[in-house]
Amino acid sequence: MEAMTHGGTVAGDEDQVPSEYLTFTLGSEEYAIDILKVQEIRGYEQPTLIANAPRFIKGVINLRGIIVPIVDLRIKFNLGKVEYTPFTVVIILNVAGRVIGAVVDSVSDVFSLTRTQIRTAPDFSGSFDTKYILGLATIDTRMMIVTDIERLMTSADMELIDDASASN
């Protein structure tokens, strides 16, 4: 199968072109995000606290001169007890021209998935709004929630982008 397509793609070809996804865990669930949004992965370090920030914004870190807000997705999604262990990592994301850190329980693997491997997620109630879910993918016995991380991080309820741009 040709992985590269140029200009004149045949309808449906783009559904077979794989994209790379980084998988990570939050609680007992495994999530997948577009690896092109990932700048780096770092061990968790205590960020500098910001007064009056929402509880899920742990604070900020200085990353080579860039002030990066750190969001704990486990708190954001009410995933029970939040523990900081040696496996806790921060995924540094580059979304909408901003650098944002996301705290997760652990990072797992990188997978190539085609659009046809990502199935539409059922509409289920819960703390994770389905508008941020692109679908579900299964590799072997593992099911992953494929997440639109850019849409999630730029949403108004994350209070990251609007507040920051309002102060400029």
C-alpha positions as CSV (number, residue, x, y, z in Angstrom):
1,M,0.0,0.0,0.0
2,E,1.3,3.5,-0.9
3,A,1.5,5.6,2.3
4,M,2.0,8.8,0.4
5,T,-0.6,10.5,-1.7
6,H,-0.1,13.6,-3.8
7,G,-2.6,16.1,-5.2
8,G,-4.8,13.7,-7.1
9,T,-6.0,11.4,-4.4
10,V,-8.8,9.0,-5.2
11,A,-11.9,9.4,-3.0
12,G,-11.4,7.1,0.0
13,D,-7.6,6.9,-0.3
14,E,-7.2,9.3,2.7
15,D,-9.1,6.9,4.9
16,Q,-6.3,4.4,4.4
17,V,-3.4,6.7,5.0
18,P,-2.2,6.0,8.5
19,S,-1.6,8.7,11.1
20,E,0.5,8.3,14.2
21,Y,-1.1,8.5,17.6
22,L,0.5,8.7,21.0
23,T,-1.4,6.7,23.6
24,F,-1.6,7.5,27.3
25,T,-3.6,6.4,30.3
26,L,-5.9,8.3,32.6
27,G,-7.2,6.1,35.3
28,S,-8.1,2.7,33.7
29,E,-8.8,4.2,30.2
30,E,-6.3,4.5,27.4
31,Y,-6.5,7.6,25.1
32,A,-4.8,8.3,21.8
33,I,-3.9,11.8,20.4
34,D,-2.3,12.9,17.2
35,I,1.4,12.7,17.7
36,L,1.9,15.8,15.5
37,K,0.4,17.8,18.4
38,V,3.0,16.5,20.8
39,Q,6.2,18.6,21.3
40,E,7.8,16.5,24.0
41,I,7.1,14.2,27.0
42,R,8.6,15.2,30.4
43,G,8.5,13.8,33.9
44,Y,6.1,15.6,36.3
45,E,7.5,18.4,38.3
46,Q,5.6,20.6,40.7
47,P,4.5,23.7,38.7
48,T,4.4,27.3,40.0
49,L,0.9,27.8,41.4
50,I,-1.4,30.5,39.9
51,A,-3.8,32.2,42.2
52,N,-7.5,31.7,41.3
53,A,-6.8,29.2,38.5
54,P,-9.3,26.4,38.1
55,R,-8.4,23.3,40.2
56,F,-7.4,21.3,37.1
57,I,-4.8,23.9,36.1
58,K,-1.9,22.9,38.3
59,G,0.1,26.0,37.5
60,V,2.8,26.9,35.0
61,I,6.4,25.8,34.2
62,N,9.2,27.6,32.5
63,L,10.1,25.5,29.5
64,R,13.2,27.0,27.9
65,G,11.9,30.5,28.3
66,I,8.2,29.7,27.4
67,I,5.7,29.9,30.3
68,V,3.6,26.7,29.9
69,P,0.2,26.2,31.7
70,I,0.0,22.6,33.1
71,V,-3.5,21.0,33.0
72,D,-4.1,17.8,35.0
73,L,-6.5,15.9,32.8
74,R,-7.3,13.5,35.6
75,I,-8.7,16.3,37.7
76,K,-10.5,17.8,34.7
77,F,-12.3,14.5,34.0
78,N,-13.0,13.6,37.6
79,L,-11.0,10.4,37.4
80,G,-11.0,9.6,41.1
81,K,-7.9,9.7,43.2
82,V,-5.0,11.6,41.6
83,E,-1.6,10.4,42.6
84,Y,1.8,11.7,41.4
85,T,4.1,8.7,40.9
86,P,7.4,8.2,39.0
87,F,5.2,7.2,36.0
88,T,3.2,10.5,36.0
89,V,4.2,12.5,33.0
90,V,3.5,15.8,31.3
91,I,2.8,15.7,27.6
92,I,3.9,19.1,26.2
93,L,1.4,19.9,23.4
94,N,1.6,22.5,20.7
95,V,-2.1,23.4,19.9
96,A,-3.5,26.5,18.3
97,G,-0.1,28.2,18.4
98,R,0.1,27.7,22.1
99,V,2.3,25.4,24.2
100,I,0.3,23.6,26.9
101,G,1.2,20.7,29.3
102,A,-1.2,17.9,30.0
103,V,-0.6,15.7,33.1
104,V,-1.5,12.0,32.5
105,D,-0.9,8.8,34.5
106,S,1.5,7.3,32.0
107,V,2.4,7.3,28.3
108,S,2.1,3.9,26.5
109,D,2.9,3.6,22.8
110,V,2.8,5.1,19.4
111,F,0.4,3.5,17.0
112,S,-0.4,4.1,13.3
113,L,-4.1,4.2,12.7
114,T,-6.1,4.8,9.5
115,R,-9.4,6.6,9.6
116,T,-11.2,3.4,8.9
117,Q,-9.7,1.9,12.1
118,I,-11.3,4.7,14.2
119,R,-14.9,3.9,14.9
120,T,-17.5,6.4,15.9
121,A,-17.9,6.5,19.7
122,P,-21.3,5.9,21.2
123,D,-22.9,8.9,22.8
124,F,-22.3,8.2,26.5
125,S,-22.9,10.5,29.4
126,G,-20.0,11.2,31.7
127,S,-17.5,13.8,32.6
128,F,-15.7,13.4,29.2
129,D,-17.7,15.4,26.7
130,T,-18.0,13.3,23.5
131,K,-17.4,16.4,21.3
132,Y,-13.7,15.9,22.1
133,I,-13.8,12.3,21.0
134,L,-12.9,11.4,17.4
135,G,-13.8,7.8,18.0
136,L,-12.6,4.5,19.4
137,A,-9.8,2.3,18.0
138,T,-9.0,-1.3,18.9
139,I,-5.5,-2.7,18.5
140,D,-5.3,-6.4,19.5
141,T,-7.2,-6.4,22.8
142,R,-6.7,-2.8,23.7
143,M,-9.4,-0.2,23.1
144,M,-8.3,3.5,22.9
145,I,-10.4,6.6,23.0
146,V,-9.1,8.7,20.1
147,T,-9.2,12.3,21.3
148,D,-9.2,15.6,19.5
149,I,-6.7,17.2,21.9
150,E,-6.6,20.5,20.1
151,R,-10.3,21.0,20.4
152,L,-10.2,19.9,24.0
153,M,-7.4,22.3,25.0
154,T,-8.8,25.2,23.1
155,S,-12.4,24.8,24.5
156,A,-13.8,27.6,26.6
157,D,-14.2,25.4,29.7
158,M,-10.4,24.8,29.8
159,E,-9.9,28.6,30.3
160,L,-6.5,28.5,28.6
161,I,-6.7,30.2,25.2
162,D,-9.4,32.8,25.7
163,D,-8.0,34.1,29.0
164,A,-4.5,34.2,27.6
165,S,-5.5,36.0,24.5
166,A,-7.7,38.5,26.4
167,S,-4.6,39.6,28.4
168,N,-2.6,40.4,25.2
